[in-house]
Amino acid sequence: METKPIDGKAFAAGLRARIADEVAALKRDHGLTPGLAVVLVGEDPASQVYVRNKAAQTAEAGMASFEHKLPVDTAEADLLALVARLNADPAVHGILVQLPLPAHMDATKVIAALDPAKDVDGFHVVNAGRLAVGLDALVPCTPLGCVMLLKHHLGKLAGLNAVVVGRSNIVGKPAAQLLLREDCTVTIAHSRTRDLPGVCRQADILIAAVGRPEMVRGDWIKPGATVIDVGINRIPKDDGKTRLVGDVAYQEAQGIAGLITPVPGGVGPMTIACLLQNTLTAARRQAGV
């Protein structure tokens, strides 16, 4: 069996182009420019790169980009005050506070302080609750991107068995909720699941989101299954450098999976594209468009 890679980079580029067209129409017809504020506390190198990419792609889509870079020793009260100002700013339709935060800050408290209507990461309990009960919500970007890729390649997902390995609030749980909306039969599995390989072998759709390099082996995969690998893990090479791998043993999956997202180039590019999609959605809702 030939395993076909899912090109998330190409799909994300197309999505960003469509978003840019919709932003242009929103400006032309309603005089509305969606605005995204990104808050970065400290100097985590990975976060800095991610924030730069977000700012660049926000501008390319024709949106307003507002960056707030705070020193690592910023008081939690000062961060909460900034969030309050952004909540009240009519030019800002989406707010993203880059995680992880420094150890002296309570991320749960900061996320709770966001206006749920501007929570474009989809982490606020109001958005999580609305997603769980089937109401319109701003949905976490990575699982939203996963389901977009699945629907693009598989069409209707109704009736398929989906196994999500990982139960985080950021990926695992919202991915399961989104798949339920598509009428999949969904199992959430994790490190303590009994016979995890056997559970995975039942999956028509297997989403790996555990953060463990190549944990999901080739013989865990049902022949012909679609595998979405959310993991981004950096592991050492023999020459002292590092390389990126996913949560799935990609080479072992070749010839078994029907479709699979590579790492890099699979799910990763979808995350920022879906952040822009959420910002556009938030702007429309706030303006009643």
VOBA-1610 file (N, C-alpha, C; in pm, whole numbers, padded with zeros to 5 digits, always signed):
BEGIN
Met+00084-00120+00000Met+00000+00000+00000Met+00088+00125+00000Glu+00053+00219-00087Glu+00126+00346-00090Glu+00068+00441+00015Thr+00155+00498+00096Thr+00114+00598+00194Thr+00135+00736+00136Lys+00029+00817+00133Lys+00038+00952+00076Lys+00052+01055+00188Pro+00152+01144+00176Pro+00166+01250+00275Pro+00058+01358+00256Ile+00013+01414+00367Ile-00081+01525+00364Ile-00001+01655+00371Asp-00010+01736+00268Asp+00070+01858+00260Asp-00001+01972+00332Gly+00025+01983+00462Gly-00037+02089+00540Gly+00014+02227+00501Lys+00137+02235+00455Lys+00193+02365+00416Lys+00117+02423+00298Ala+00088+02341+00198Ala+00015+02388+00080Ala-00128+02425+00116Phe-00193+02340+00198Phe-00331+02370+00237Phe-00338+02500+00316Ala-00242+02519+00409Ala-00241+02641+00491Ala-00220+02764+00404Ala-00134+02754+00301Ala-00111+02867+00211Ala-00240+02905+00139Gly-00315+02804+00093Gly-00443+02830+00029Gly-00543+02893+00124Leu-00545+02845+00249Leu-00637+02900+00349Leu-00603+03045+00378Arg-00474+03076+00392Arg-00434+03214+00418Arg-00472+03305+00302Ala-00461+03255+00180Ala-00499+03336+00063Ala-00649+03365+00064Arg-00729+03265+00100Arg-00874+03287+00108Arg-00909+03386+00218Ile-00838+03375+00330Ile-00861+03469+00441Ile-00828+03611+00397Ala-00716+03628+00325Ala-00677+03761+00278Ala-00785+03821+00187Asp-00844+03738+00101Asp-00951+03786+00014Asp-01072+03830+00097Glu-01104+03752+00200Glu-01219+03786+00284Glu-01193+03911+00367Val-01068+03928+00413Val-01032+04050+00486Val-01046+04172+00396Ala-01000+04159+00272Ala-01011+04271+00177Ala-01157+04308+00153Ala-01243+04207+00142Ala-01386+04234+00123Ala-01447+04299+00246Leu-01402+04259+00364Leu-01453+04316+00489Leu-01415+04464+00499Lys-01292+04494+00459Lys-01248+04635+00458Lys-01330+04716+00357Arg-01347+04659+00239Arg-01415+04732+00131Arg-01563+04755+00162Asp-01630+04651+00212Asp-01774+04659+00228Asp-01819+04715+00362His-01733+04700+00464His-01776+04740+00599His-01677+04832+00669Gly-01565+04864+00604Gly-01465+04950+00668Gly-01405+04888+00793Leu-01398+04756+00796Leu-01353+04685+00916Leu-01222+04612+00888Thr-01121+04640+00970Thr-00992+04571+00960Thr-00974+04483+01084Pro-00976+04351+01068Pro-00955+04264+01185Pro-00819+04292+01248Gly-00815+04295+01381Gly-00691+04322+01452Gly-00656+04211+01549Leu-00530+04168+01546Leu-00482+04061+01635Leu-00371+04116+01724Ala-00388+04104+01854Ala-00286+04143+01951Ala-00220+04018+02006Val-00087+04015+01999Val-00010+03903+02053Val+00077+03954+02167Val+00068+03884+02281Val+00143+03924+02400Val+00249+03818+02429Leu+00375+03860+02436Leu+00485+03770+02466Leu+00555+03819+02593Val+00564+03732+02693Val+00632+03764+02817Val+00763+03684+02822Gly+00875+03754+02833Gly+01003+03684+02839Gly+01065+03666+02702Glu+01171+03587+02698Glu+01251+03573+02576Glu+01273+03428+02536Asp+01171+03344+02554Asp+01182+03206+02509Asp+01206+03203+02359Pro+01317+03141+02313Pro+01352+03148+02170Pro+01244+03093+02078Ala+01186+02978+02113Ala+01083+02918+02028Ala+00961+03009+02019Ser+00923+03069+02133Ser+00808+03160+02135Ser+00835+03284+02051Gln+00959+03334+02057Gln+00993+03453+01979Gln+00979+03428+01829Val+01027+03313+01784Val+01015+03278+01642Val+00869+03266+01603Tyr+00791+03200+01688Tyr+00649+03179+01660Tyr+00576+03312+01652Val+00606+03403+01745Val+00541+03534+01746Val+00578+03614+01621Arg+00704+03608+01579Arg+00744+03677+01456Arg+00667+03624+01336Asn+00653+03492+01328Asn+00578+03432+01217Asn+00432+03475+01219Lys+00374+03479+01338Lys+00234+03523+01349Lys+00219+03666+01300Ala+00309+03754+01344Ala+00300+03895+01304Ala+00312+03910+01154Ala+00407+03838+01093Ala+00428+03848+00949Ala+00305+03799+00872Gln+00249+03687+00913Gln+00135+03631+00841Gln+00008+03712+00866Thr-00003+03773+00983Thr-00117+03862+01010Thr-00114+03980+00913Ala+00003+04040+00897Ala+00017+04153+00806Ala-00008+04112+00661Glu+00043+03995+00622Glu+00022+03946+00485Glu-00125+03926+00454Ala-00203+03891+00555Ala-00347+03870+00536Ala-00424+04001+00534Gly-00355+04113+00555Gly-00421+04243+00553Gly-00481+04284+00685Met-00448+04212+00791Met-00500+04243+00924Met-00405+04337+00997Ala-00457+04401+01101Ala-00374+04484+01188Ala-00308+04394+01293Ser-00178+04414+01311Ser-00102+04333+01407Ser-00052+04421+01520Phe-00080+04382+01643Phe-00037+04456+01761Phe+00049+04364+01847Glu+00176+04397+01862Glu+00267+04314+01941Glu+00298+04382+02074His+00294+04303+02180His+00327+04353+02313His+00430+04258+02373Lys+00555+04302+02379Lys+00663+04221+02434Lys+00699+04273+02572Leu+00684+04188+02673Leu+00705+04227+02812Leu+00827+04155+02868Pro+00901+04220+02959Pro+01015+04152+03021Pro+00972+04031+03103Val+01065+03938+03122Val+01034+03813+03191Val+00992+03838+03336Asp+01037+03949+03397Asp+01003+03976+03536Asp+00879+04064+03552Thr+00802+04081+03445Thr+00677+04156+03454Thr+00586+04095+03560Ala+00525+04181+03640Ala+00433+04133+03743Ala+00306+04079+03678Glu+00249+03976+03739Glu+00125+03919+03686Glu+00015+04026+03678Ala+00009+04114+03777Ala-00093+04219+03778Ala-00079+04311+03657Asp+00045+04336+03615Asp+00067+04422+03498Asp+00021+04352+03370Leu+00045+04222+03361Leu-00004+04147+03245Leu-00156+04147+03242Leu-00219+04127+03356Leu-00366+04128+03362Leu-00422+04265+03325Ala-00350+04371+03363Ala-00394+04507+03328Ala-00386+04527+03176Leu-00280+04474+03113Leu-00269+04483+02968Leu-00383+04407+02900Val-00412+04288+02949Val-00523+04211+02893Val-00653+04290+02903Ala-00676+04356+03016Ala-00798+04435+03033Ala-00805+04549+02930Arg-00692+04613+02904Arg-00690+04722+02804Arg-00719+04668+02665Leu-00662+04552+02633Leu-00688+04493+02502Leu-00833+04447+02488Asn-00889+04395+02596Asn-01031+04358+02595Asn-01118+04478+02557Ala-01079+04597+02604Ala-01161+04717+02585Ala-01129+04790+02455Asp-01025+04748+02383Asp-00981+04819+02263Asp-01062+04772+02142Pro-01142+04861+02081Pro-01226+04817+01968Pro-01147+04781+01843Ala-01020+04823+01834Ala-00938+04787+01718Ala-00883+04646+01727Val-00890+04587+01848Val-00838+04453+01871Val-00955+04355+01875His-00957+04262+01781His-01065+04163+01775His-01021+04027+01828Gly-00890+04004+01830Gly-00837+03879+01882Gly-00718+03906+01971Ile-00709+03832+02081Ile-00597+03844+02174Ile-00536+03706+02194Leu-00404+03699+02181Leu-00333+03575+02206Leu-00220+03603+02305Val-00223+03538+02419Val-00113+03546+02515Val-00028+03422+02494Gln+00096+03443+02449Gln+00182+03331+02414Gln+00219+03248+02537Leu+00196+03119+02530Leu+00233+03025+02636Leu+00361+02951+02594Pro+00444+02905+02688Pro+00423+02913+02832Pro+00458+03051+02888Leu+00396+03086+03000Leu+00427+03208+03073Leu+00536+03178+03176Pro+00606+03280+03225Pro+00703+03258+03332Pro+00640+03193+03455Ala+00722+03127+03534Ala+00672+03044+03644Ala+00593+03123+03748His+00619+03253+03761His+00550+03331+03864His+00411+03376+03820Met+00370+03340+03698Met+00238+03377+03648Met+00148+03255+03638Asp+00020+03277+03666Asp-00080+03171+03661Asp-00150+03178+03525Ala-00115+03086+03435Ala-00171+03089+03300Ala-00323+03075+03302Thr-00377+02994+03394Thr-00522+02976+03402Thr-00591+03109+03434Lys-00532+03185+03525Lys-00590+03315+03562Lys-00584+03413+03445Val-00473+03411+03373Val-00457+03503+03261Val-00557+03470+03150Ile-00570+03343+03117Ile-00666+03302+03013Ile-00808+03337+03055Ala-00839+03319+03182Ala-00973+03351+03232Ala-01003+03499+03222Ala-00898+03584+03222Ala-00918+03728+03214Ala-00951+03776+03073Leu-00927+03692+02973Leu-00956+03730+02835Leu-01106+03742+02811Asp-01145+03836+02728Asp-01283+03840+02678Asp-01301+03716+02589Pro-01395+03627+02622Pro-01411+03506+02541Pro-01434+03534+02393Ala-01493+03649+02361Ala-01517+03684+02221Ala-01388+03717+02147Lys-01280+03746+02222Lys-01151+03779+02162Lys-01047+03668+02183Asp-01089+03558+02241Asp-01000+03448+02276Asp-00974+03361+02153Val-00886+03409+02064Val-00866+03340+01936Val-00784+03211+01950Asp-00728+03185+02067Asp-00667+03055+02093Asp-00772+02951+02130Gly-00892+02995+02170Gly-00999+02903+02206Gly-00978+02832+02338Phe-00899+02892+02429Phe-00865+02824+02555Phe-00957+02863+02671His-01032+02971+02657His-01117+03017+02768His-01224+02912+02798Val-01260+02898+02926Val-01358+02795+02963Val-01493+02819+02896Val-01527+02942+02866Val-01653+02969+02797Val-01650+02908+02657Asn-01540+02927+02586Asn-01529+02868+02452Asn-01522+02715+02459Ala-01449+02663+02558Ala-01442+02517+02574Ala-01581+02460+02602Gly-01657+02529+02687Gly-01792+02482+02720Gly-01886+02491+02602Arg-01878+02600+02527Arg-01964+02614+02409Arg-01933+02506+02306Leu-01805+02477+02287Leu-01768+02369+02195Leu-01826+02236+02243Ala-01818+02211+02373Ala-01863+02083+02427Ala-02013+02061+02410Val-02091+02170+02415Val-02237+02154+02405Val-02289+02184+02265Gly-02197+02206+02170Gly-02238+02218+02031Gly-02276+02358+01986Leu-02238+02460+02063Leu-02266+02598+02023Leu-02146+02657+01948Asp-02170+02768+01879Asp-02060+02836+01811Asp-01956+02878+01914Ala-01830+02856+01882Ala-01722+02890+01974Ala-01597+02917+01893Leu-01506+02992+01953Leu-01371+03001+01899Leu-01297+02875+01942Val-01246+02800+01845Val-01193+02666+01868Val-01041+02670+01865Pro-00972+02596+01953Pro-00826+02592+01949Pro-00773+02562+01809Cys-00667+02633+01772Cys-00623+02638+01633Cys-00571+02505+01580Thr-00492+02434+01660Thr-00432+02310+01609Thr-00537+02203+01580Pro-00629+02172+01673Pro-00731+02073+01637Pro-00822+02118+01524Leu-00849+02249+01517Leu-00929+02299+01405Leu-00859+02270+01274Gly-00728+02292+01270Gly-00651+02262+01150Gly-00651+02113+01116Cys-00641+02029+01219Cys-00645+01884+01197Cys-00773+01842+01127Val-00885+01893+01177Val-01015+01852+01120Val-01034+01909+00980Met-00982+02030+00957Met-00987+02084+00820Met-00914+01992+00722Leu-00795+01946+00760Leu-00718+01857+00674Leu-00793+01725+00651Leu-00852+01672+00757Leu-00926+01547+00744Leu-01043+01561+00647Lys-01119+01668+00662Lys-01237+01687+00576Lys-01195+01712+00431His-01083+01780+00412His-01035+01807+00276His-00997+01677+00205His-00934+01586+00278His-00883+01464+00215His-00983+01348+00218Leu-01071+01346+00317Leu-01162+01231+00331Leu-01307+01264+00297Gly-01338+01393+00286Gly-01478+01430+00267Gly-01555+01416+00397Lys-01672+01355+00391Lys-01751+01337+00512Lys-01684+01236+00605Leu-01683+01269+00733Leu-01618+01184+00832Leu-01718+01097+00909Ala-01846+01114+00883Ala-01951+01047+00959Ala-01930+00896+00961Gly-01939+00838+01081Gly-01933+00694+01098Gly-01794+00636+01113Leu-01691+00718+01091Leu-01555+00667+01103Leu-01514+00655+01250Asn-01431+00555+01279Asn-01376+00540+01413Asn-01252+00630+01425Ala-01256+00721+01522Ala-01144+00813+01544Ala-01086+00789+01682Val-00956+00775+01689Val-00885+00762+01817Val-00793+00882+01831Val-00809+00955+01942Val-00723+01069+01973Val-00633+01026+02088Val-00503+01021+02063Val-00408+00983+02167Val-00354+01111+02229Gly-00401+01141+02350Gly-00367+01267+02416Gly-00493+01334+02464Arg-00489+01388+02585Arg-00611+01444+02645Arg-00591+01588+02693Ser-00502+01662+02627Ser-00478+01800+02668Ser-00598+01888+02634Asn-00606+02000+02706Asn-00711+02098+02678Asn-00683+02173+02548Ile-00558+02169+02503Ile-00518+02245+02385Ile-00544+02168+02256Val-00523+02036+02258Val-00540+01956+02136Val-00637+01839+02156Gly-00605+01750+02248Gly-00678+01623+02257Gly-00827+01638+02278Lys-00865+01710+02383Lys-01008+01724+02414Lys-01085+01799+02305Pro-01036+01918+02260Pro-01111+01985+02154Pro-01113+01907+02022Ala-01006+01833+01991Ala-01009+01752+01869Ala-01120+01649+01877Ala-01134+01586+01995Ala-01241+01487+02013Ala-01379+01551+01995Gln-01397+01671+02051Gln-01526+01740+02038Gln-01556+01773+01891Leu-01455+01818+01818Leu-01476+01851+01677Leu-01510+01726+01595Leu-01445+01614+01627Leu-01475+01490+01555Leu-01614+01439+01588Leu-01658+01458+01712Leu-01796+01423+01747Leu-01895+01504+01664Arg-01863+01632+01643Arg-01950+01718+01561Arg-01961+01665+01419Glu-01855+01597+01373Glu-01856+01541+01238Glu-01916+01400+01235Asp-01975+01358+01347Asp-02042+01228+01359Asp-01946+01110+01353Cys-01822+01131+01398Cys-01730+01019+01417Cys-01764+00948+01548Thr-01721+00822+01558Thr-01721+00752+01686Thr-01583+00772+01746Val-01577+00839+01863Val-01450+00892+01912Val-01406+00824+02041Thr-01280+00786+02044Thr-01214+00736+02165Thr-01099+00829+02199Ile-01094+00874+02325Ile-00978+00950+02373Ile-00890+00852+02451Ala-00769+00833+02404Ala-00674+00743+02468Ala-00557+00824+02523His-00477+00760+02608His-00366+00832+02672His-00266+00730+02726Ser-00167+00778+02799Ser-00057+00691+02841Ser-00102+00578+02933Arg-00215+00595+03000Arg-00263+00491+03092Arg-00372+00404+03032Thr-00400+00422+02905Thr-00498+00337+02838Thr-00446+00194+02832Arg-00529+00098+02871Arg-00491-00042+02861Arg-00487-00084+02714Asp-00381-00155+02678Asp-00359-00200+02541Asp-00375-00084+02443Leu-00295+00021+02464Leu-00300+00137+02376Leu-00275+00100+02230Pro-00178+00012+02199Pro-00161-00026+02057Pro-00287-00087+01998Gly-00355-00173+02076Gly-00477-00236+02027Gly-00588-00136+02002Val-00599-00035+02090Val-00699+00071+02072Val-00669+00148+01944Cys-00542+00181+01923Cys-00505+00257+01804Cys-00534+00180+01675Arg-00520+00048+01680Arg-00542-00033+01559Arg-00689-00036+01516Gln-00779+00014+01599Gln-00921+00019+01562Gln-00955+00147+01486Ala-00858+00239+01475Ala-00887+00374+01426Ala-00882+00384+01274Asp-00989+00438+01217Asp-00986+00484+01078Asp-00911+00616+01070Ile-00928+00698+01177Ile-00855+00825+01192Ile-00779+00817+01322Leu-00648+00836+01316Leu-00565+00832+01437Leu-00494+00966+01451Ile-00525+01037+01561Ile-00461+01165+01590Ile-00366+01143+01707Ala-00237+01170+01685Ala-00136+01152+01789Ala-00095+01289+01842Ala-00124+01312+01970Ala-00096+01443+02032Ala-00052+01422+02175Val+00061+01354+02192Val+00109+01320+02327Val+00241+01388+02363Gly+00315+01439+02264Gly+00442+01504+02292Gly+00555+01409+02327Arg+00548+01285+02275Arg+00655+01187+02296Arg+00708+01142+02161Pro+00837+01160+02136Pro+00892+01130+02003Pro+00865+00986+01959Glu+00800+00973+01845Glu+00778+00844+01777Glu+00719+00738+01869Met+00631+00781+01958Met+00567+00687+02051Met+00474+00590+01977Val+00403+00640+01877Val+00308+00556+01803Val+00386+00481+01694Arg+00393+00351+01709Arg+00472+00268+01617Arg+00390+00229+01495Gly+00460+00183+01394Gly+00393+00145+01271Gly+00290+00035+01290Asp+00321-00063+01378Asp+00226-00174+01395Asp+00108-00137+01486Trp+00100-00011+01528Trp-00019+00038+01600Trp-00126+00088+01502Ile-00090+00099+01375Ile-00175+00167+01277Ile-00255+00065+01197Lys-00384+00090+01185Lys-00471+00007+01102Lys-00436+00029+00955Pro-00420-00076+00876Pro-00389-00056+00734Pro-00491+00035+00665Gly-00439+00136+00598Gly-00525+00231+00527Gly-00575+00346+00610Ala-00542+00351+00738Ala-00591+00459+00826Ala-00529+00593+00788Thr-00599+00699+00827Thr-00546+00835+00812Thr-00485+00877+00944Val-00358+00916+00942Val-00283+00948+01063Val-00249+01097+01065Ile-00292+01164+01171Ile-00262+01306+01191Ile-00165+01315+01308Asp-00043+01357+01277Asp+00064+01362+01378Asp+00082+01508+01423Val+00039+01536+01546Val+00044+01672+01599Val+00180+01700+01666Gly+00255+01595+01697Gly+00378+01611+01774Gly+00486+01687+01700Ile+00557+01772+01773Ile+00677+01839+01722Ile+00783+01822+01829Asn+00874+01728+01807Asn+00976+01693+01907Asn+01114+01708+01845Arg+01204+01768+01918Arg+01340+01786+01869Arg+01429+01680+01935Ile+01493+01595+01854Ile+01577+01489+01908Ile+01718+01503+01852Pro+01821+01455+01926Pro+01960+01470+01881Pro+01994+01377+01765Lys+02084+01424+01680Lys+02139+01342+01571Lys+02282+01303+01606Asp+02341+01213+01529Asp+02476+01166+01556Asp+02581+01277+01544Asp+02552+01379+01462Asp+02649+01487+01442Asp+02639+01597+01547Gly+02558+01574+01649Gly+02544+01672+01755Gly+02434+01774+01732Lys+02379+01777+01610Lys+02267+01866+01581Lys+02136+01796+01619Thr+02024+01860+01588Thr+01894+01801+01620Thr+01807+01794+01496Arg+01704+01712+01503Arg+01605+01706+01396Arg+01466+01697+01457Leu+01367+01736+01378Leu+01229+01733+01424Leu+01164+01601+01387Val+01096+01542+01483Val+01015+01423+01456Val+00878+01441+01523Gly+00784+01363+01480Gly+00651+01370+01538Gly+00632+01269+01649Asp+00507+01248+01685Asp+00471+01147+01785Asp+00453+01010+01721Val+00459+01004+01588Val+00442+00880+01513Val+00576+00843+01448Ala+00611+00716+01453Ala+00731+00667+01385Ala+00702+00667+01234Tyr+00738+00777+01169Tyr+00694+00804+01032Tyr+00739+00696+00934Gln+00863+00655+00943Gln+00912+00555+00848Gln+00840+00422+00865Glu+00811+00385+00991Glu+00738+00261+01016Glu+00595+00267+00962Ala+00539+00388+00959Ala+00401+00404+00913Ala+00389+00393+00761Gln+00502+00410+00690Gln+00500+00403+00545Gln+00456+00263+00500Gly+00364+00260+00407Gly+00314+00133+00356Gly+00201+00074+00440Ile+00170+00138+00553Ile+00059+00092+00638Ile-00053+00195+00637Ala-00020+00318+00677Ala-00120+00425+00675Ala-00159+00457+00531Gly-00283+00499+00512Gly-00324+00545+00380Gly-00279+00689+00355Leu-00300+00774+00456Leu-00260+00914+00453Leu-00191+00947+00584Ile-00092+01037+00581Ile-00023+01075+00705Ile+00032+01216+00691Thr+00027+01292+00800Thr+00090+01423+00801Thr+00237+01408+00839Pro+00328+01465+00760Pro+00469+01461+00795Pro+00501+01564+00903Val+00616+01548+00965Val+00668+01648+01060Val+00812+01678+01020Pro+00842+01803+00982Pro+00751+01918+00972Pro+00672+01917+00842Gly+00585+02016+00826Gly+00511+02035+00702Gly+00372+01978+00699Gly+00324+01925+00813Gly+00190+01870+00819Gly+00096+01961+00894Val+00077+01931+01023Val-00017+02009+01105Val+00039+02147+01139Gly+00169+02158+01158Gly+00229+02283+01205Gly+00185+02408+01130Pro+00194+02411+00997Pro+00156+02531+00924Pro+00008+02568+00939Met-00075+02472+00976Met-00218+02498+00990Met-00250+02583+01112Thr-00162+02578+01213Thr-00195+02644+01339Thr-00208+02795+01324Ile-00109+02858+01259Ile-00118+03003+01242Ile-00228+03039+01143Ala-00247+02959+01038Ala-00355+02986+00943Ala-00491+02985+01014Cys-00509+02890+01105Cys-00636+02882+01178Cys-00648+02994+01280Leu-00535+03043+01332Leu-00538+03161+01418Leu-00592+03281+01341Leu-00548+03298+01217Leu-00600+03407+01134Leu-00748+03387+01104Gln-00787+03261+01080Gln-00929+03231+01057Gln-01012+03269+01179Asn-00962+03235+01299Asn-01034+03269+01421Asn-01043+03420+01441Thr-00937+03492+01406Thr-00939+03639+01419Thr-01042+03700+01325Leu-01049+03649+01204Leu-01149+03696+01108Leu-01290+03666+01161Thr-01310+03545+01211Thr-01441+03508+01267Thr-01478+03598+01384Ala-01381+03624+01473Ala-01407+03708+01590Ala-01444+03850+01548Ala-01373+03905+01448Ala-01402+04040+01401Ala-01543+04049+01345Arg-01581+03950+01265Arg-01717+03951+01208Arg-01823+03945+01317Arg-01803+03859+01413Arg-01903+03843+01518Arg-01914+03970+01602Gln-01801+04031+01635Gln-01804+04152+01717Gln-01870+04268+01643Ala-01856+04270+01509Ala-01916+04377+01429Ala-02058+04343+01384Gly-02104+04222+01413Gly-02237+04182+01368Gly-02248+04164+01219Val-02133+04129+01157Val-02131+04111+01010Val-02155+03964+00977
//
